[in-house]
């Protein structure tokens, strides 16, 4: 554990605000992101934090550590470098009753539900507390996002992401309720009645309001009397695009385009690889066994990453998607990313077994116990512009004679089929490379970073307009004295 030189002084200097939600999807991530951007604008050095996240959308940050993409986005909003201490525990469901557990940026293997909760009870609090205590070495303020609901009374002994975080230093919290789900007043009241340390919740925000805000006034007045807390803001429903935290944020593309199809197999992960298609305005269409014929119009077909490649390979074969891909081969550009790259190869040698794949590329995969996690500089072999990407995968794809797709700082990587229509790579953010985006989509992709920054600013601007921040700012100023 980190030893602090003066714990009493540290308590006095700790400036942290927690953002809790009445449920998953209430808006904790975007509220936290908005606060990170707003406080950064005002001159504070801000760190996002989430003790425990469950997400298949992860990124690699400095030191080759893996964290949830949501905390990466919040760090971008805070205009700081993301760190493993911003998301010390990350759970990545495997789909077979187990999950991969990432601790301080590194995988410690697969855990069953009981093993996972036992780990949280025995070691989780120490890991979380140590991570929190490292951040003020560099930052003025911590914006700590909760997880799910703080009122899951059946799991309170292992809930280390909500009330536990607030209780360490008596951190004031904001509770966010989602009115779009309905029952927002009951969910706010019920959460406060059931959660531990509810006295630390100081402010309420109602999120995703559609229509006339004045209609809520009678309910807000009565709620405030019941809970003795202020509703400091009502945020309108916002439809702008931000990179999602998990698959729930990618249920339907903001813009649908049948010319670009993404195979959505059951264990798809790293949904953020499609973000450049959204930010550019091109859009895409998800394809499952229910709409296979959408592939008939496709000019670009993407096989994305997979958390369970053997299961998703069987899905592609058994649903008729593989047959349809064979029909489109040579007529559309086909791109496999990470797990999708493995599926396009000839076979997977999988812990003593060998599985036949689609054989669209002359390569094969050899699985190993070690997990590769690294950030990487790369350029499309047929282009000139360098980009930043990352790799997260088990095993190694062996090129059996294809032309390499990319040049990286570590050498050549990936495969291109002889006819130049099938591509495979382990690099996430491949579509963020302007040369490959042009090759794949037929149009230039410019200003994607600027568009992301603009989206963050738009959410922050809306937040400032609709939320009374005076008490929050007073709290931060008092802690600075």
C-alpha distance (Angstrom), angle and dihedral (degrees) to the residues before:
residue distance angle dihedral
X1 . . .
X2 3.79 . .
X3 3.80 111.7 .
X4 3.79 113.3 -139.6
X5 3.78 119.2 -149.2
X6 3.83 94.3 -138.1
X7 3.78 116.8 10.2
X8 3.81 94.3 -174.5
X9 3.81 92.1 52.7
X10 3.81 89.2 44.8
X11 3.82 90.5 55.0
X12 3.78 89.5 53.5
X13 3.80 94.3 49.1
X14 3.83 97.8 42.6
X15 3.81 108.8 113.6
X16 3.78 110.9 -174.4
X17 3.79 134.2 147.5
X18 3.78 120.8 -167.7
X19 3.80 124.0 -148.1
X20 3.80 112.6 -152.0
X21 3.80 128.8 -179.8
X22 3.77 134.9 -150.0
X23 3.82 88.0 -130.2
X24 3.77 144.0 -9.8
X25 3.78 109.2 -67.5
X26 3.81 94.5 25.2
X27 3.79 90.4 125.2
X28 3.81 105.0 -93.5
X29 3.80 93.3 137.4
X30 3.81 96.3 51.5
X31 3.82 93.8 41.3
X32 3.81 89.2 51.4
X33 3.81 90.2 46.7
X34 3.82 91.4 50.6
X35 3.81 91.6 50.1
X36 3.80 90.4 49.5
X37 3.81 91.2 54.2
X38 3.83 95.2 42.4
X39 3.81 94.6 49.5
X40 3.80 90.9 44.0
X41 3.81 89.0 54.9
X42 3.79 88.7 53.6
X43 3.77 92.9 56.1
X44 3.79 101.8 -96.9
X45 3.78 120.3 135.3
X46 3.82 100.1 -128.9
X47 3.81 132.9 -164.6
X48 3.81 123.2 -167.2
X49 3.78 116.5 -143.7
X50 3.79 137.7 -173.3
X51 3.79 116.6 174.9
X52 3.79 96.1 -155.4
X53 3.77 129.7 8.5
X54 3.79 131.2 -177.5
X55 3.78 107.4 -153.1
X56 3.80 143.4 130.1
X57 3.80 90.0 -153.0
X58 3.79 105.3 88.8
X59 3.79 137.1 151.5
X60 3.80 136.8 -159.3
X61 3.80 116.2 -114.6
X62 3.80 134.6 -173.9
X63 3.79 112.1 -46.7
X64 3.84 90.8 32.2
X65 3.80 91.3 -84.5
X66 3.80 124.5 152.0
X67 3.81 122.2 -132.4
X68 3.80 136.2 161.5
X69 3.79 115.1 -80.3
X70 3.81 90.5 -127.0
X71 3.80 91.3 67.0
X72 3.81 89.4 44.8
X73 3.82 88.4 55.8
X74 3.81 91.7 47.5
X75 3.81 89.8 50.7
X76 3.81 89.1 52.6
X77 3.81 87.9 51.2
X78 3.82 89.8 49.9
X79 3.82 89.3 49.2
X80 3.78 92.5 -124.4
X81 3.79 138.1 113.3
X82 3.81 115.0 -89.5
X83 3.81 115.8 -116.3
X84 3.79 136.9 -166.3
X85 3.81 88.5 -118.8
X86 3.81 89.1 65.6
X87 3.82 90.1 67.5
X88 3.82 109.1 19.0
X89 3.83 96.1 170.1
X90 3.80 124.1 42.1
X91 3.79 124.7 174.1
X92 3.82 119.0 -159.7
X93 3.84 112.3 -169.9
X94 3.81 114.5 -133.9
X95 3.80 95.5 -164.1
X96 3.80 96.9 -123.4
X97 3.79 99.2 86.4
X98 3.80 90.9 -79.5
X99 3.78 135.4 91.6
X100 3.75 133.9 -160.1
X101 3.81 109.9 -117.4
X102 3.80 118.6 -146.0
X103 3.82 113.0 -163.0
X104 3.80 118.3 -170.0
X105 3.77 90.1 -19.6
X106 3.81 100.6 -46.9
X107 3.79 131.0 93.2
X108 3.80 116.6 -115.5
X109 3.81 91.7 -173.3
X110 3.78 138.2 -101.6
X111 3.78 120.5 -31.1
X112 3.78 131.5 -169.0
X113 3.80 117.9 -133.9
X114 3.80 93.8 -95.7
X115 3.81 92.6 46.1
X116 3.79 90.6 49.2
X117 3.81 95.0 51.0
X118 3.80 91.3 44.1
X119 3.81 88.5 53.7
X120 3.81 92.0 50.1
X121 3.81 91.7 49.8
X122 3.80 95.1 47.2
X123 3.81 103.4 36.3
X124 3.79 110.1 3.9
X125 3.80 99.2 88.1
X126 3.79 93.2 50.9
X127 3.81 92.1 50.1
X128 3.80 92.3 48.2
X129 3.80 94.4 47.1
X130 3.81 92.5 47.9
X131 3.80 91.1 50.9
X132 3.80 93.1 49.8
X133 3.78 90.8 49.6
X134 3.80 93.1 53.1
X135 3.82 95.2 55.5
X136 3.84 99.9 67.4
X137 3.80 88.8 60.7
X138 3.81 84.3 78.7
X139 3.81 107.8 13.1
X140 3.81 137.9 64.9
X141 3.80 97.4 -154.3
X142 3.81 136.1 24.2
X143 3.81 120.0 -153.2
X144 3.80 103.2 -159.9
X145 3.80 116.8 -163.3
X146 3.79 118.6 -153.9
X147 3.80 125.4 -140.4
X148 3.79 127.8 -117.6
X149 3.81 108.6 -40.3
X150 3.83 126.7 -24.8
X151 3.82 89.0 -144.2
X152 3.82 99.9 68.2
X153 3.80 91.0 126.5
X154 3.80 93.2 -177.0
X155 3.82 90.8 61.7
X156 3.79 103.7 36.9
X157 3.81 94.2 115.9
X158 3.81 89.9 62.8
X159 3.82 99.8 32.7
X160 3.79 102.7 114.5
X161 3.82 97.9 154.4
X162 3.80 102.3 65.1
X163 3.81 129.1 31.6
X164 3.80 92.5 6.9
X165 3.81 90.9 62.6
X166 3.81 92.2 48.5
X167 3.79 92.5 47.2
X168 3.82 97.4 55.5
X169 3.80 93.6 75.9
X170 3.80 102.4 4.9
X171 3.80 90.6 -99.2
X172 3.82 115.5 -171.0
X173 3.78 113.4 -123.3
X174 3.79 139.1 -152.6
X175 3.81 116.6 -142.9
X176 3.82 114.5 -149.0
X177 3.82 119.9 -156.9
X178 3.81 124.0 -166.3
X179 3.82 110.7 -135.8
X180 3.81 91.9 -178.3
X181 3.82 89.0 72.5
X182 3.81 91.7 53.0
X183 3.79 127.9 -123.2
X184 3.79 94.3 65.0
X185 3.82 96.1 154.7
X186 3.81 92.5 50.5
X187 3.81 91.8 46.2
X188 3.81 92.6 51.3
X189 3.81 93.4 45.7
X190 3.81 93.5 43.5
X191 3.80 93.2 48.1
X192 3.80 91.8 53.1
X193 3.80 92.0 47.4
X194 3.80 94.2 51.1
X195 3.80 106.0 34.6
X196 3.82 122.4 89.6
X197 3.80 118.7 -116.8
X198 3.79 90.7 18.5
X199 3.81 89.6 157.8
X200 3.82 87.1 76.7
X201 3.81 90.5 65.7
X202 3.80 102.2 95.8
X203 3.80 104.0 164.6
X204 3.82 139.4 34.8
X205 3.81 128.4 -148.7
X206 3.80 123.6 -171.3
X207 3.80 110.4 -150.0
X208 3.84 137.1 -160.5
X209 3.81 98.1 23.2
X210 3.80 116.5 177.7
X211 3.80 118.9 -167.3
X212 3.79 133.7 0.3
X213 3.82 112.4 4.5
X214 3.82 91.9 -160.6
X215 3.80 89.7 70.7
X216 3.81 88.0 72.5
X217 3.81 96.0 55.9
X218 3.84 98.3 94.6
X219 3.81 91.1 47.6
X220 3.80 93.1 46.4
X221 3.80 92.1 50.3
X222 3.79 92.2 52.2
X223 3.81 93.1 42.7
X224 3.79 92.4 52.1
X225 3.81 90.1 51.5
X226 3.80 91.1 50.5
X227 3.80 97.9 47.2
X228 3.84 100.7 28.7
X229 3.81 91.6 -132.2
X230 3.78 134.2 109.0
X231 3.76 127.5 -111.7
X232 3.80 96.4 -136.3
X233 3.77 97.4 -175.1
X234 3.79 150.0 5.2
X235 3.79 111.9 -147.9
X236 3.81 118.9 -155.5
X237 3.78 120.9 -127.5
X238 3.80 105.9 -88.8
X239 3.78 121.6 -155.4
X240 3.81 100.0 -173.3
X241 3.80 118.4 120.6
X242 3.78 125.0 -103.5
X243 3.82 126.9 164.7
X244 3.78 106.6 -86.5
X245 3.78 128.4 -118.5
X246 3.80 95.3 -137.9
X247 3.81 145.0 -20.1
X248 3.82 91.4 -64.8
X249 3.81 87.7 67.9
X250 3.81 90.5 55.7
X251 3.79 101.1 49.8
X252 3.80 91.5 124.2
X253 3.81 129.0 9.3
X254 3.82 113.3 -113.5
X255 3.82 86.8 -130.3
X256 3.82 119.2 30.1
X257 3.78 118.5 -149.6
X258 3.82 121.9 172.7
X259 3.80 91.3 -161.3
X260 3.82 88.7 71.2
X261 3.81 114.5 48.9
X262 3.80 128.2 -175.3
X263 3.82 117.1 -162.3
X264 3.79 105.3 -130.3
X265 3.77 103.7 -159.6
X266 3.83 119.8 178.3
X267 3.82 96.6 -96.2
X268 3.79 99.2 39.4
X269 3.80 113.1 151.6
X270 3.80 139.1 178.3
X271 3.78 92.5 45.2
X272 3.79 87.2 175.0
X273 3.82 89.6 81.3
X274 3.82 86.5 81.8
X275 3.82 93.7 52.9
X276 3.85 93.6 97.8
X277 3.81 88.6 58.1
X278 3.80 89.7 55.9
X279 3.80 97.7 40.4
X280 3.82 89.8 50.0
X281 3.80 91.0 51.9
X282 3.82 93.4 -120.4
X283 3.80 96.2 112.6
X284 3.80 126.5 -173.8
X285 3.80 143.8 -139.5
X286 3.79 125.9 -113.3
X287 3.82 112.8 -131.7
X288 3.82 124.1 -154.9
X289 3.80 132.4 156.9
X290 3.82 87.1 -77.3
X291 3.83 97.6 64.6
X292 3.80 105.8 24.8
X293 3.80 91.8 142.2
X294 3.82 89.1 69.3
X295 3.82 84.8 80.1
X296 3.81 89.7 68.5
X297 3.81 91.0 78.2
X298 3.79 97.3 38.2
X299 3.78 122.4 125.1
X300 3.80 92.2 175.3
X301 3.83 124.2 33.3
X302 3.80 119.8 -173.4
X303 3.80 125.9 -160.9
X304 3.82 101.2 -164.7
X305 3.79 133.1 -160.5
X306 3.79 120.8 -60.9
X307 3.78 133.3 -152.8
X308 3.81 90.1 -155.1
X309 3.79 109.4 29.2
X310 3.84 97.9 179.4
X311 3.82 91.4 52.5
X312 3.80 93.2 45.8
X313 3.81 90.9 46.6
X314 3.80 89.0 55.8
X315 3.80 89.5 47.5
X316 3.81 91.1 54.1
X317 3.81 91.2 48.4
X318 3.82 98.1 43.3
X319 3.81 99.5 45.0
X320 3.80 97.5 53.9
X321 3.80 93.3 -107.9
X322 3.81 91.4 116.0
X323 3.81 90.8 53.7
X324 3.78 91.1 48.8
X325 3.81 90.7 49.0
X326 3.80 89.1 53.9
X327 3.80 89.3 53.4
X328 3.80 91.2 51.4
X329 3.80 95.1 45.0
X330 3.80 109.1 119.3
X331 3.81 91.1 14.6
X332 3.80 97.2 67.8
X333 3.77 133.6 30.6
X334 3.82 108.9 -108.3
X335 3.80 119.9 -156.8
X336 3.80 126.1 -171.1
X337 3.81 118.2 -165.4
X338 3.82 120.2 -164.2
X339 3.84 104.3 -50.0
X340 3.81 88.7 18.5
X341 3.80 88.8 54.6
X342 3.80 89.5 54.9
X343 3.81 91.3 49.8
X344 3.83 90.3 54.3
X345 3.82 91.7 54.9
X346 3.81 128.6 85.4
X347 3.80 100.4 -101.2
X348 3.79 146.9 -16.6
X349 3.81 119.8 -131.4
X350 3.77 98.2 -150.0
X351 3.81 117.9 -174.4
X352 3.81 96.4 -51.2
X353 3.80 95.7 -28.3
X354 3.78 131.0 90.4
X355 3.81 123.0 -145.8
X356 3.79 124.1 -166.1
X357 3.80 113.8 -127.9
X358 3.82 132.9 -166.7
X359 3.84 95.8 -77.3
X360 3.80 93.9 -142.3
X361 3.81 87.9 134.0
X362 3.80 130.9 38.2
X363 3.80 97.4 -119.2
X364 3.78 138.7 93.6
X365 3.80 136.7 -154.8
X366 3.78 127.2 -124.7
X367 3.81 111.7 -163.6
X368 3.80 119.5 -143.0
X369 3.79 134.8 -179.3
X370 3.80 93.9 -116.6
X371 3.77 117.9 88.3
X372 3.80 119.1 -137.6
X373 3.80 113.2 -140.7
X374 3.77 117.7 166.2
X375 3.76 143.0 135.4
X376 3.76 113.1 -126.3
X377 3.81 141.5 -170.0
X378 3.78 112.7 -136.0
X379 3.75 145.9 161.3
X380 3.78 131.3 -158.7
X381 3.81 105.7 -100.5
X382 3.82 91.2 -127.1
X383 3.81 93.2 47.5
X384 3.79 141.0 60.4
X385 3.82 108.0 -135.8
X386 3.80 122.1 96.7
X387 3.81 121.3 -142.3
X388 3.79 139.7 -178.3
X389 3.79 119.1 -110.5
X390 3.78 139.7 150.0
X391 3.79 141.3 -138.2
X392 3.82 127.0 -137.2
X393 3.80 113.9 171.8
X394 3.77 148.1 112.4
X395 3.77 120.0 -117.7
X396 3.78 131.5 3.1
X397 3.80 133.9 -80.0
X398 3.81 109.5 -136.1
X399 3.82 116.1 -150.0
X400 3.82 107.4 -136.3
X401 3.80 97.7 -166.7
X402 3.80 109.1 -46.2
X403 3.78 124.7 130.4
X404 3.85 109.4 -95.7
X405 3.80 116.4 -106.9
X406 3.80 101.4 -151.9
X407 3.76 142.1 24.3
X408 3.80 113.2 -139.2
X409 3.78 134.9 179.3
X410 3.82 85.6 -99.6
X411 3.80 96.1 49.4
X412 3.79 136.1 -90.1
X413 3.81 120.4 -16.2
X414 3.78 139.9 -179.0
X415 3.80 132.8 16.0
X416 3.80 140.0 -93.5
X417 3.80 119.1 -163.5
X418 3.79 119.3 -119.9
X419 3.80 92.1 -105.3
X420 3.82 91.4 49.9
X421 3.80 96.3 -122.6
X422 3.83 103.1 101.0
X423 3.80 122.0 63.5
X424 3.79 132.0 -177.5
X425 3.80 131.4 -173.8
X426 3.79 142.2 159.4
X427 3.80 91.1 -146.4
X428 3.78 118.0 109.9
X429 3.81 113.5 -148.3
X430 3.79 91.1 37.0
X431 3.81 88.6 141.0
X432 3.79 88.2 54.9
X433 3.80 88.0 71.3
X434 3.80 107.4 94.0
X435 3.82 94.6 -147.7
X436 3.78 94.1 53.3
X437 3.82 92.4 40.8
X438 3.81 88.1 56.7
X439 3.82 91.1 48.4
X440 3.81 93.1 47.4
X441 3.80 101.9 38.5
X442 3.79 102.6 23.9
X443 3.80 93.7 -126.1
X444 3.77 136.4 86.3
X445 3.79 118.2 -100.8
X446 3.77 108.8 -149.0
X447 3.75 133.0 165.6
X448 3.81 97.8 13.4
X449 3.80 92.2 144.3
X450 3.80 90.6 48.5
X451 3.81 90.3 50.3
X452 3.80 91.2 51.7
X453 3.81 90.5 49.7
X454 3.80 89.6 48.4
X455 3.81 90.9 52.3
X456 3.81 91.6 50.5
X457 3.81 90.4 49.0
X458 3.80 91.5 49.3
X459 3.81 92.0 54.4
X460 3.81 91.2 45.9
X461 3.82 91.9 48.6
X462 3.80 91.2 51.7
X463 3.80 90.1 48.1
X464 3.81 92.8 52.2
X465 3.80 91.1 48.0
X466 3.80 95.1 51.5
X467 3.82 105.3 32.2
X468 3.81 127.1 69.7
X469 3.80 103.0 -133.4
X470 3.81 97.4 176.3
X471 3.83 97.2 105.5
X472 3.80 92.3 44.3
X473 3.79 91.1 51.6
X474 3.80 91.0 47.0
X475 3.80 89.6 53.9
X476 3.82 91.6 51.5
X477 3.80 92.5 47.1
X478 3.81 91.9 49.6
X479 3.81 91.0 51.7
X480 3.79 88.9 51.4
X481 3.80 93.1 59.0
